[in-house]
Structures are given as structure tokens and as C-alpha cells.
Amino acid sequence: MTLDAPNPTGETLQKAAIRATDLCFAWSEDKEILHSCAVEVPEGEFWMLLGANGSGKSTLLRLLAGLLQPTGGEIQISSPVGFVFQNPDHQLVMPTVGADVAFGLVNEGLEIDEIRQRVEESLSAVSLGAFQRRPIYALSGGQKQRVAIAGAIARHCDVLLLDEPTALLDPDSQLELVAQVQALVKKRGITALWVTHRLEELEYCDGAFLLEAGKVVDRGDPERLKQRLMQTEEVED
Ligand SMILES: Nc1ncnc2c1ncn2[C@@H]1O[C@H](COP(=O)(O)OP(=O)(O)OP(=O)(O)O)[C@@H](O)[C@H]1O
């Protein structure tokens, strides 16, 4: 795990796919939610964003996705962004799996053969190759999240932003999804930033950021951050 560590010539060793500097956001003039946040995720790595309820995780992710405009700071992202919401029912719009993945591609005006090929390829990347004709309503929560991810892969989004994608899943599906995203990141060179407050998910990522009251207060080794959070929880108990 190297995060833009400077080498002796002053160049960076690994390019950041997601970089935000001095990022600020306020819903109203007297209510700043994010204060000078800096976030850098190296290309091809899987990072997580941790923090208590209300610390600003979703807001930060939405800023990175361009769904909200920052009140200050800069964002640089190296590729089109795929966003996965906490509740897949807020994201999947078509009646069947194949039609949903194809939806964004049709909007881009791609040729039908290209659409077919991308739908097939992206669904098999998330192990749903046999599910093209399956109605969305017949899927489990984890399968729906994988359809949302396939939609992003089909649109050639090499950056994935996932906002608590396991929040509505049972523990088995939760770990299955996080393992699958880890495998996708490693196999396809995708870069992912995943919001969670579930510490057991941390072992799948390359690094993590800790957000407290709108500030990034720590970053780096997930195991160290996990220990820090577990100690905080013990003190609070
Ligand atoms: N649309 C909105 N209008 C005004 N304030 C908002 C809005 N959405 C969120 N907030 C406030 O912004 C702050 C950060 O919220 P955010 O949802 O980013 O936190 P979070 O860390 O993702 O929390 P959680 O883990 O509960 O989802 C909170 O104080 C929240 O009440």
C-alpha cells in the first residue's frame, strides 16, 4: 500500500485515481458539514471510509461523485464514476437484470452488438452471467447490488463509489459482496471507495480513512484503524 509517497526526486510513486484536497461542504452558511478534507485513493486499490453516524461519509462520497457541489476545495477523478447506493431499489430502474445493465448503455447511444457484449461481460464479472432475464424483484439484496456494480462496469467506470452497500444485507451476503468487490478491484484494476461502519469489512480493503465530525482524522492501515475504533468503543462502553 503506497499512497503517493514522495520518492527522492519528489515524484509520486503511485497515481491517485481519486484525489480531493481541502474539500469543504455546507448545507447552509452556518452549517459546514465537511472541513478541509483530503482524500487520495491510489489507482487499483480498495479503500474504505469509516466514521460514526452523521460524521459526513455519505456527503463526502456524493461530492466525489459530483452529486453535490463542494463549497471549497478540489476534486480530481481519473475515470467515469460508478455510484452504488445503500438501497439498490433506489437505483435499479428496469424490470429485468439485462435491461437494467443495458439502460445506461442505450442512453449513451451505443450499437446493439456492443451493448449485448458489454451486458454479458459485466454480468459475468459479478457472477450473474445466468441472470440476464431474471426479474429484478426476484433477486436478493446482494444480487441487486451486484447488478448495480455490473451497470457501472458496463459503462467502463473504473472508479466505484459505494455508499454503505451492505447496510441492508444479512451477514453472509455482506461478506460475499465485500469479497466480490475486493476481487473485482484486483482483477480489473478498478479503484473503489466504500463507506461502512462495520469493522469486520475492514479486512478486505487496502486502506481506510476515518472521518470524525466532518474531518479526516486518520488514514492508512485498516488493521490499525480497526484497533483504534475498537478501543474507542470500549472506552465509550
Ligand atoms: N439534505 C440535507 N440537508 C441538511 N443536512 C443534511 C442533509 N443530508 C445530511 N445532512 C446532515 O449532514 C451531516 C452529515 O450527514 P451524512 O449523511 O453525510 O453522514 P454519514 O456519516 O453518512 O451518516 P450515516 O452513517 O448516518 O449515514 C449530518 O449532520 C446530517 O444531518
The ligand as an SDF file (V2000), in Angstrom:
LIG
                    3D

 31 33  0  0  0  0  0  0  0  0999 V2000
  -30.1720   17.0660    2.7330 N   0  0  0  0  0  0  0  0  0  0  0  0
  -29.6310   17.5040    3.8950 C   0  0  0  0  0  0  0  0  0  0  0  0
  -29.9180   18.7320    4.3830 N   0  0  0  0  0  0  0  0  0  0  0  0
  -29.3690   19.1990    5.5340 C   0  0  0  0  0  0  0  0  0  0  0  0
  -28.4990   18.4890    6.2920 N   0  0  0  0  0  0  0  0  0  0  0  0
  -28.1660   17.2500    5.8560 C   0  0  0  0  0  0  0  0  0  0  0  0
  -28.7160   16.6890    4.6470 C   0  0  0  0  0  0  0  0  0  0  0  0
  -28.2050   15.4370    4.4650 N   0  0  0  0  0  0  0  0  0  0  0  0
  -27.3730   15.2260    5.5230 C   0  0  0  0  0  0  0  0  0  0  0  0
  -27.3670   16.3000    6.3560 N   0  0  0  0  0  0  0  0  0  0  0  0
  -26.5580   16.4310    7.5880 C   0  0  0  0  0  0  0  0  0  0  0  0
  -25.1900   16.3490    7.2200 O   0  0  0  0  0  0  0  0  0  0  0  0
  -24.4580   15.6680    8.2450 C   0  0  0  0  0  0  0  0  0  0  0  0
  -23.6570   14.5410    7.6130 C   0  0  0  0  0  0  0  0  0  0  0  0
  -24.5910   13.5820    7.0940 O   0  0  0  0  0  0  0  0  0  0  0  0
  -24.0990   12.2940    6.2850 P   0  0  0  0  0  0  0  0  0  0  0  0
  -25.3200   11.5770    5.8290 O   0  0  0  0  0  0  0  0  0  0  0  0
  -23.0860   12.6950    5.2900 O   0  0  0  0  0  0  0  0  0  0  0  0
  -23.3530   11.4610    7.4380 O   0  0  0  0  0  0  0  0  0  0  0  0
  -22.9640    9.9150    7.4630 P   0  0  0  0  0  0  0  0  0  0  0  0
  -21.6340    9.8430    8.1420 O   0  0  0  0  0  0  0  0  0  0  0  0
  -23.0520    9.3400    6.0950 O   0  0  0  0  0  0  0  0  0  0  0  0
  -24.0850    9.3180    8.4040 O   0  0  0  0  0  0  0  0  0  0  0  0
  -24.7850    7.8600    8.4100 P   0  0  0  0  0  0  0  0  0  0  0  0
  -23.7290    6.8820    8.8010 O   0  0  0  0  0  0  0  0  0  0  0  0
  -25.8490    8.0120    9.4520 O   0  0  0  0  0  0  0  0  0  0  0  0
  -25.3400    7.6330    7.0230 O   0  0  0  0  0  0  0  0  0  0  0  0
  -25.4810   15.2250    9.2950 C   0  0  0  0  0  0  0  0  0  0  0  0
  -25.4740   16.1740   10.3370 O   0  0  0  0  0  0  0  0  0  0  0  0
  -26.7840   15.2700    8.5380 C   0  0  0  0  0  0  0  0  0  0  0  0
  -27.8480   15.5440    9.4190 O   0  0  0  0  0  0  0  0  0  0  0  0
  1  2  1  0
  2  3  1  0
  2  7  2  0
  3  4  2  0
  4  5  1  0
  5  6  2  0
  6  7  1  0
  6 10  1  0
  7  8  1  0
  8  9  2  0
  9 10  1  0
 10 11  1  0
 11 12  1  0
 11 30  1  0
 12 13  1  0
 13 14  1  0
 13 28  1  0
 14 15  1  0
 15 16  1  0
 16 17  2  0
 16 18  1  0
 16 19  1  0
 19 20  1  0
 20 21  2  0
 20 22  1  0
 20 23  1  0
 23 24  1  0
 24 25  2  0
 24 26  1  0
 24 27  1  0
 28 29  1  0
 28 30  1  0
 30 31  1  0
M  END
$$$$
